[in-house]
Amino acid sequence: MGVAFSSSAASGTRASAAIKDTGDYDTSNSSAVRKYVKTYGLTPPNVENYETQKARCLRQLYSKTQPIEKYQYLSNLRNTNVHLFYRLAIDHMKEMTPLIYTPVVGEACQKWSEIYIQPEGLYLSFEDRGNIRAVLDNWPRPNVEITVVTDGSRILGLGDLGINGMGIPVGKLALYSACGGIRPDATLPLTIDLGTSNKTLREDPLYLGSRRDKVTAEEEKDYLNELMVALTDKWPGIVIQYEDWKNPFPSLERYQDKYTMFNDDIQGTGAVILAGLISAVKRNGVGIRDQRAVLMGAGSAAVGVAKQIVAFFMQEGLTEDEARRCFWLVDTKGMVTNDRGDKLADHKTYFSRSDNNGQQFANLHATVEHVRPTILLGLSTIGGIFDAEILTNMGQWNKSPIIFPLSNPSHKSECTYEDAMKYTENRAIFASGSPFPSIEINGRTMTPGQGNNMYVFPGIGLGAILSKATTITQSMIYASAVSLSKALTEEEIAKGWLYPDISRVREASVVVTAGVIRAAEEAGVVREPKIKTMCDNQLDAWIREKMYDPHREVARLDAEVRGTTSEKSHL
């Protein structure tokens, strides 16, 4: 990722900066700025405006025919002119985010070793155990406020991709900056090479990771213990987000009360879906006590989603047992029950059913027929499993069925928006994990909701950074969901949307960040004293002031140059 000036370093002079900012080569910089940052003569002489830069970038982008080519172009732009990249991303958010992250990042990860050109993050090997802290010293940027960490063992719905999973931290942190306003230079994409269970990768001559099989759970635990100590020693207060681990629960349980960390697969996914569901249950006309939710998929993300919704149902008056009994989980062996005959993974037991009277339901069809759900959630990565029969039944049983196929990338989605509307006679309340196009229904353009984590994780991260939170509590995660549900405009609500327009994601991030900070304050984990003195309007203004805005970078540099010149004139 391109190096940008960090907030902690912004008060210093550029002349003393040890690392050249790729924004220093911006063709919109004035001659005075180019001389100041010592790039004069290294770029063509014309000083351009942003509109001209944007026209050139879009022309080059549109000349690419394949999504992966567009991904590569944008990656190169980010690494050569960081502020221009983010100006483009922010101004064309809806168009750019699928190219920066899902779904195209899935293909980029699959081909990472094949298309690799330049380093974009930090790689730590299992061979570095005992020496992790020293390797962190090789990271060239002095200030890191947030890192996204993966071992690549479960990338989206694509399985174990080893170090090829680096595309996830890189893309995720690009969204932290574009959507949440965290400065790019204060982010650290981090991939841990703990081996891979993917035999094809190990035998691929182009694969850039180690050729060893996956380490044991105990070896992983010891390694991560060392990593967490090293990260917080190098950068005290760093926010650590885990992403795309095959078994994310052990690390979350070990570290969430000790470090400022969270797991977006479990907590972020749960929060963004809860935000959509809060809006959806207000529309479908069914009381909380009568809601029945079937989840296709019983992995970490599904359980994380369900537990977040349980918390909401409890806030609405149900007991914990009543709330969790509103859920039926389905995995590859059918409905999850206590007496199914197999040993359940620990995370599944919370929702395992005991009221099936010995009857087993072997698949999703059987479970749906038995439950007749009001809510159908998909986190299975089985494309099309919400078929015509299931969708038709959901429409027959419910006036406004809630249907959320949440798997990524798009071809892994449990159903399409078009099918959900077609088989429910256009009555489905719909949100998906990956984007689907709008469709025309009776002369009206209908736009599907996208339950993308990018609505919440930037605000969670920024809220933790600005509040200097000691930990990220479950109440902060819950607050991100509730805040997002309140970020809709009246126009968006009138259109039946569950999430804000993606072009407003930065404004939504302000709302989410404020909610997270207030929850942190209430939980007693805030270390930033000025937060307690601010009313809500002041807090919102302070958040906006602190957010990285690439459009202000050229003016900031001009002001810095004028200030330096003024200082010299008084010597």
TIDRENLUM-972563 format. One line per field, with one value per residue (C-alpha): x, y, z. Coordinates in steps of 0.001 Angstrom, whole numbers, plus 500000, padded with zeros to 6 digits. Example, Ala and Ser with C-alpha at 12.3 -4.5 7.8 and 13.67 -1.06 7.14 Angstrom:
# TIDRENLUM-972563
c1	512300_513670 .
c2	495500_498940 .
c3	507800_507140 .
This chain:
# TIDRENLUM-972563
c1	500000_501231_502792_500890_501705_500307_498259_500882_503603_501640_503029_506596_508236_508327_511990_512795_510561_512545_510089_508974_505188_503859_501556_504684_504602_501044_500799_498429_501199_502365_505945_506606_505425_507472_510590_509758_509354_512232_510236_510643_511702_510616_507118_505988_505970_502250_500298_496986_493665_491907_489304_492044_493699_490380_489654_493011_492538_489026_490084_492828_490517_487761_490276_490683_488245_488602_487849_491248_492958_491040_492070_495720_495469_493957_496574_499308_497670_497463_501151_502270_499894_498115_496042_494841_493789_491694_490210_489064_487795_485789_484247_483291_482638_479915_481938_485319_484601_483831_487160_489101_487552_484807_484129_487267_489702_488747_490217_493219_493933_493634_496211_498320_501572_500978_500374_502724_504718_505563_505272_502065_502254_504303_504752_505679_506796_506482_510265_510259_509002_511167_512130_508790_509463_512673_510884_508286_511121_511534_508165_509191_506442_506963_503321_500812_497344_495592_496512_494472_495940_495226_496838_494938_493405_489831_489700_486095_484467_487618_489324_492953_495003_498026_499988_497935_495412_497420_494892_492415_494385_495452_491895_490342_492686_492071_488414_489351_490947_488378_485271_486459_489088_491991_495203_496731_500227_498917_497717_499579_498448_499832_499871_501112_502591_501742_501861_498921_496723_496302_498436_497992_499518_502423_503272_502814_506283_505052_503608_505410_504687_506410_506004_505063_501728_499614_501075_499249_496706_499139_501943_499581_498562_502171_503003_500035_500812_504244_502762_500288_502994_505296_502645_501607_505215_506141_502966_501225_497475_497380_493970_494305_491646_491729_490338_489696_491014_489645_488934_488660_487118_490197_492140_489103_488434_492100_492729_489516_489671_493432_494097_492303_491244_488221_487395_485456_484275_482475_481725_481703_479549_477163_476918_476232_473603_472002_471786_469913_467746_466738_465325_463873_461904_460311_458958_457883_455079_456069_456701_460126_458760_457298_460373_461885_465308_466949_470659_472180_475750_476923_480469_482032_480372_476904_477224_478574_475577_473113_474599_474377_470704_470130_471455_468994_466067_466999_467009_463477_462281_463105_465123_468404_466923_463838_466044_468378_465426_464379_467261_467733_471205_471825_475230_476315_474762_471400_469770_472125_470621_471905_471137_472237_474907_478039_480336_479440_482077_482049_480685_477620_476394_474870_472231_471913_468254_466926_463251_463329_461833_464434_463573_466463_466240_468872_469091_467931_464712_463603_464530_462695_459563_459732_460392_458532_460870_460209_463944_466299_470006_472768_476402_477170_479154_476903_475791_472089_471075_468098_466370_463005_461129_462530_462040_458486_457652_459111_456779_453769_454392_455219_453789_457314_459922_463389_465964_469659_472062_475314_478085_480940_481992_478943_478946_478850_475728_472808_470521_470379_468286_466336_465394_464467_462043_460753_459772_458302_456205_458463_457773_461175_463101_466538_470183_473241_476920_478079_476581_473739_472371_469136_466122_462980_459733_456456_458261_460125_463847_464478_467934_469027_470582_474161_475090_478723_480949_482430_479469_480695_484342_485752_483713_484692_488363_488219_486180_488730_491621_490117_488882_492177_490104_491905_489681_486867_483886_480866_478809_480924_480241_476528_476537_478008_474978_472391_474120_474211_470486_469955_472178_469496_468005_464237_464503_466365_463781_460965_462635_462662_466462_468115_471477_472579_473538_477107_478078_477275_479381_481772_478862_477504_480968_480757_477487_478930_482162_480248_478124_481215_482945_479928_479687_483405_482890_480015_482105_484935_487597_488257_491659_491043_489970_488457_485653_483897_483704_481979_478280_477108_477330_480834_481824_480555_482470_485631_485363_485010_488001_490138_489178_491693_490442_492621_491014_492613_496130_497223_495942_497580_500939_500544_499807_502806_505053_503694_504247_507823_508490_506957_509124_512268_511309_511363_514825 .
c2	500000_503508_505386_508411_510831_509581_511691_511308_512520_515240_517975_517236_518568_516553_517284_515071_512200_509000_507456_508975_509295_508031_511034_513142_512160_513450_515442_517871_519038_522579_523336_524650_521393_519308_521244_520926_517136_516773_515299_518298_516993_513444_514048_515804_519591_520293_520843_519057_519343_516303_516177_515666_513009_511237_511266_509619_507005_506082_505837_503392_501478_501124_499910_496740_494015_491589_492366_490988_493405_496288_495026_495013_498507_499889_498091_499689_503104_502668_501830_504701_507547_506727_509903_509814_506198_507089_510178_507929_505221_507645_509476_506215_504070_501860_501088_500680_498632_495366_495805_496624_493856_491294_489736_490402_490001_486312_485802_487936_485673_482550_484009_485943_484050_484100_487856_489007_492116_494058_493732_495137_494026_492124_488351_486400_482794_479979_479900_483379_482081_483448_486349_487959_491241_491745_491095_493735_496255_495816_497471_500856_503030_504138_504538_501699_502099_499037_495692_492987_489527_486334_482942_482410_479183_480068_482798_483805_480602_479482_477379_477369_479670_480045_483256_483955_485249_488489_490066_490053_492246_494532_494975_495185_497941_499836_499914_501012_504048_504683_504067_504831_507486_505653_506970_504463_504758_503786_500383_497072_494178_491086_487496_484645_481690_478744_476306_475243_472171_472890_470215_471808_475034_473277_471611_474767_475995_479611_479470_482032_480480_477718_474144_472740_471336_473289_473569_471996_473900_474034_475359_477993_479036_479480_481429_483775_484380_485616_487654_489524_490433_491589_493714_495550_496041_497548_499640_500108_500530_498944_497639_494024_492533_488812_487751_484489_481917_478403_478205_481776_481080_480092_483263_485468_483845_484129_487713_489754_490708_491301_493261_495784_493103_491652_489112_490531_487132_486481_489906_492192_489838_489443_493203_494142_491431_492423_496020_494861_492522_495270_497162_494026_492834_496268_495696_492064_492456_489506_490022_489167_486263_484699_485049_481738_481841_479029_479432_477414_477089_476492_477784_480654_483385_481823_481405_484950_486295_484278_485355_489008_488555_486751_489860_492024_489713_489896_493700_493403_491471_487780_485743_484337_480840_482136_484104_481258_478919_481143_479636_476413_475772_473493_472139_469541_466798_468480_470251_470610_468590_467153_463569_463579_461023_462988_465025_468671_471371_473456_476569_474686_473424_476763_476528_472745_471695_469381_469643_467453_464429_462131_463134_464138_466482_465535_468703_472280_471297_469065_471657_474478_472319_471509_475058_477191_480101_483807_484427_482493_483230_481711_481465_478139_479135_476710_478657_478376_476224_478545_477033_477724_475361_476863_480444_479717_478211_481231_483418_481222_481097_484783_488084_489565_486799_487889_486267_486987_484935_486168_484012_485490_485741_486148_482664_481212_483160_480956_482694_485777_488866_488187_484659_485777_488330_486099_483159_485249_487386_490385_490358_489292_491550_490860_491466_489648_489459_490194_492828_492021_494326_496258_494873_496378_495324_496759_499775_500422_499956_497766_497793_494888_495457_494343_493263_494087_494238_497461_499240_498369_497322_500751_502367_499700_500215_504016_504127_501964_504085_507476_506424_504631_501683_499088_496316_495990_494838_492963_496028_498062_495495_495543_499353_499306_497340_499499_502667_501426_500675_504332_505696_505397_508576_509044_508595_505293_504042_505012_502960_499935_499821_497974_499721_503221_503946_502722_506199_507397_504808_507401_509291_506007_505315_508540_507332_503877_505301_507581_504670_502518_505311_505898_502157_502083_505022_503236_500041_501979_501057_504586_506230_509422_511951_514595_512228_512651_516426_516240_516287_514076_516846_517728_514074_513741_516859_515592_512246_513976_516180_513141_511150_510901_512815_512393_515457_517598_516268_518618_521655_520386_520104_523571_524957_523130_524623_528131_527655_526544_529479_531873_530470_530949_534554_535394_533945 .
c3	500000_499298_502169_503424_506217_509539_511913_514623_512294_510569_512754_511660_508518_505356_504856_507811_506750_506308_503843_500568_500355_497009_497141_496727_493052_492612_489372_491094_493450_492790_491768_495270_496832_494392_495337_499023_498928_496458_493571_491271_487865_488694_487320_484114_484560_484099_487339_486828_488598_490004_487224_484655_486806_487260_483527_482832_485565_484485_480849_481818_484147_481543_478962_481040_480017_482932_486610_487683_485283_486847_490287_489228_487781_490990_493103_491053_491408_495186_495323_493095_494026_497243_497600_493996_494471_497509_495858_493028_495377_497515_494573_492811_495877_494428_491324_493021_496139_494268_492474_495635_497751_497204_494840_492736_495632_495674_492216_493150_496125_494028_491629_494166_493602_489865_489528_492316_491406_494568_498351_499791_503403_505955_505823_508943_508626_511149_510971_512539_515898_518669_516405_515472_517250_515272_511961_512823_512978_509225_508594_507156_508644_512228_513212_512870_514357_512941_511409_509688_510306_508364_507936_504676_505928_504972_502367_501650_500361_498572_501232_502360_500111_502378_501860_498736_501260_501578_499236_502120_504584_501731_500456_503903_505006_501774_502833_506361_504714_501970_504084_507598_507125_508784_507272_504820_506275_509700_508453_508380_506126_507858_506637_508807_506952_509174_506277_504172_503947_500232_498552_495123_496382_498070_494769_492662_491583_491614_495131_497288_500672_502602_501377_504754_505868_508349_511836_514776_516855_519769_517569_516194_519696_520843_517684_518040_521709_520653_517801_520018_522504_519701_517959_521112_522196_518830_518514_521893_521485_518017_516907_515756_513491_512694_509327_507454_509915_509554_513282_514563_517961_520017_519240_519836_523186_524225_523213_523121_526815_526812_523616_521411_518951_517221_514538_511630_510358_513624_515056_512024_509959_512858_513347_509729_509320_512607_511374_508267_510283_512720_509762_508177_511218_511463_507949_507887_510421_512638_516354_517738_519756_516600_514395_513253_511636_509655_508995_506174_507376_510930_510798_512711_510657_510986_514740_515054_513150_515194_518529_517541_516665_519977_521766_519814_520565_524251_524055_522649_525700_525197_527652_526360_526105_524289_521889_520977_520477_517560_515543_513625_512171_509190_508172_505630_507782_508209_511140_514097_516965_520238_519232_515610_516372_515509_517739_517318_517128_520296_518604_517324_520683_521755_519015_518836_519062_521753_520812_517695_519515_518025_514493_512227_509264_506730_504671_504223_502431_505288_507900_506138_505777_509498_510759_508196_508911_508706_508227_505941_506265_504142_505206_503566_500444_498514_495477_494628_497592_498168_495151_493540_495862_499049_497874_496710_500094_501892_499835_500583_504333_504793_503642_503604_503948_505074_502783_503315_501122_502640_501180_499160_496400_494158_492640_496160_497083_498143_495648_493455_494052_490878_491980_495500_494094_491299_493510_496345_493989_494656_498394_499738_502093_500705_501540_500221_501018_497486_495173_492792_490090_490413_488585_487075_488748_487432_486033_489275_489773_492819_494387_496597_499982_500417_503941_503417_506487_505105_506705_510220_510488_509497_512273_514785_513955_513866_517063_518865_517560_518392_521840_522548_523721_525828_524442_521915_523934_522675_523573_521103_518367_519168_519128_515614_514401_516135_514939_511346_511450_512406_509624_506916_505492_505242_501481_501880_504364_501989_499261_501566_501812_504680_504364_503383_499798_499379_498186_501731_503497_504942_506468_507831_509270_511278_512828_513535_514945_517305_518516_519086_521025_523253_523945_524788_527126_528856_529138_530795_528220_526867_527391_525384_528049_525751_524676_528012_527506_524105_523371_520500_517885_519013_518873_515291_514261_515964_514165_510787_511557_512381_509273_506476_503440_500340_498774_501493_501039_498260_500176_503373_501663_500133_503601_505027_502353_503020_506746_506224_503899_506429_509224_507130_506300_510006_510632 .
